[in-house]
Amino acid sequence: MSNVPVARPKIVCLCGSLRFSREFATERTRLTLDLAIVLAPEATEAPVLDPLLVRALGELHLRRIDLADEVRIVNPGGYIGEATRREIEYADALGKPVTYFHELAMGDS
């Protein structure tokens, strides 16, 4: 065990398109250095995933949101896809704060 005292860390769940892997890595590092626990989806190497597995992975990510104190949307250029919109709606329904990597323009959601 470490002798360095750390208060209960904030748990942040990253959401967004995995095409932004560099931005995910940047946010993961930044948040970790801010002493947060970071939860994020993992990219899979399979070229085509079984549709049932894709659904299960989506549900698994919602469980990450359940555990989080904050949901951080990785959305360079303001891009938010269908799955990420679903995750934002889920986080909102749970009353989780949702923050954005890229500020949204008026009319974006």
Number of C-alpha atoms within 10 A of each C-alpha: 3 5 5 6 6 8 7 9 13 16 20 24 25 26 27 27 19 15 9 12 14 10 16 22 12 12 18 20 14 13 16 16 10 11 15 16 17 22 19 19 17 10 9 9 7 7 5 8 11 9 9 9 10 12 12 12 14 16 13 13 19 19 12 19 26 16 13 21 17 20 27 22 26 25 21 16 11 16 15 20 11 10 13 18 15 14 20 25 14 15 20 13 9 11 11 17 14 18 15 16 17 13 13 16 9 6 5 9 10
